[in-house]
Amino acid sequence: MVPITTIRKPIALAVSALALSSGLATASTQVTSASPTAVKYYYGVRQIQTDDGRCTAQLDAKKTAPGHWFVRASFYNMSGGGVAGCSYYLWRKKGNGYYGSLSHASLRRNSSHQTAWYWDGPGYHVKMTLNDGDGDVNSKPY
């Protein structure tokens, strides 16, 4: 028979290892996880359409943290038959600078396109342009 004193130490080590692995042991420093940032979406922040209504665009925004804004645009060509396509632009500028193109292309009949999310933080301005061959339609800057 094995004396009890010889098995106490291995049991004590096993209990300590179990406590550490399960998080029961207290430590001098504790790591706390931050709560995830709530993302708020804003749909239809800006909407424009051509005079005949066949080409439309919508600018959506999302806020991921204070001062962290992003925008994306959705462009639609609702024309059927032999009507030509529409061209679109998504523009952005910082401060009083010039607008630079973030996304542009032409839409065929009955098609749509949604851009990626682009930074629109403090000091940035974004706007959209549509053209169906009869001239440009611009949104107000956001």
HELIX and SHEET records of a PDB file:
HELIX    1   1 THR A    5  SER A   22  1                                  18    
SHEET    1   A 4 LYS A  40  GLN A  49  0                                        
SHEET    2   A 4 CYS A  55  ALA A  65 -1                                        
SHEET    3   A 4 HIS A  68  ASN A  77 -1                                        
SHEET    4   A 4 SER A 111  GLN A 114 -1                                        
SHEET    1   B 4 LYS A  40  GLN A  49  0                                        
SHEET    2   B 4 CYS A  55  ALA A  65 -1                                        
SHEET    3   B 4 HIS A  68  ASN A  77 -1                                        
SHEET    4   B 4 TYR A 118  TRP A 119 -1                                        
SHEET    1   C 4 GLY A 100  LEU A 107  0                                        
SHEET    2   C 4 CYS A  86  LYS A  94 -1                                        
SHEET    3   C 4 TYR A 124  ASN A 131 -1                                        
SHEET    4   C 4 ASP A 136  ASN A 138 -1                                        
END                                                                             
